[in-house]
Amino acid sequence: KEAFTAHYFDADGRLRNAPETQTAYLLALAFDLIPEPLRAKAAGHLVEL
């Protein structure tokens, strides 16, 4: 989980090293791959898409 987050998300919960798509955010959130402090930020970026 930590390695996934370090590779694919920045400190603001935005995707990096991957296309920023709804599917990418949804899967990461659904499979609990994003740590709690970044979940709200990542969900916010998802809503922006």
C-alpha positions in Angstrom: 0.0 0.0 0.0 2.8 2.4 0.9 4.8 1.6 -2.2 1.6 2.0 -4.4 0.9 5.4 -2.9 4.5 6.6 -3.1 4.7 5.6 -6.8 1.2 6.8 -8.0 0.2 9.7 -5.7 1.8 13.0 -4.7 1.4 14.6 -1.3 -1.8 16.4 -2.4 -3.5 13.2 -3.3 -3.2 13.8 -7.1 -2.2 10.9 -9.4 1.2 11.0 -11.0 3.0 8.4 -13.2 -0.4 7.4 -14.5 -3.2 9.0 -16.6 -5.5 11.0 -14.3 -8.8 9.2 -14.9 -11.9 8.6 -12.9 -11.2 4.8 -13.1 -7.8 5.2 -11.6 -9.1 7.2 -8.7 -12.1 4.9 -8.2 -10.1 1.7 -8.2 -7.5 3.1 -5.8 -10.3 4.3 -3.4 -12.4 1.2 -3.7 -9.5 -1.2 -3.0 -8.3 1.0 -0.1 -4.9 1.6 -1.7 -4.8 5.3 -0.6 -4.0 6.0 3.1 -6.6 7.8 5.1 -4.9 11.2 5.1 -5.0 11.3 1.3 -8.4 9.7 0.7 -10.4 13.0 1.0 -8.0 14.8 -1.3 -8.0 12.0 -3.9 -11.8 12.0 -3.8 -11.8 15.7 -4.3 -9.6 15.3 -7.4 -12.0 12.6 -8.6 -15.0 15.0 -8.3 -13.1 17.6 -10.4 -12.8 15.1 -13.2 
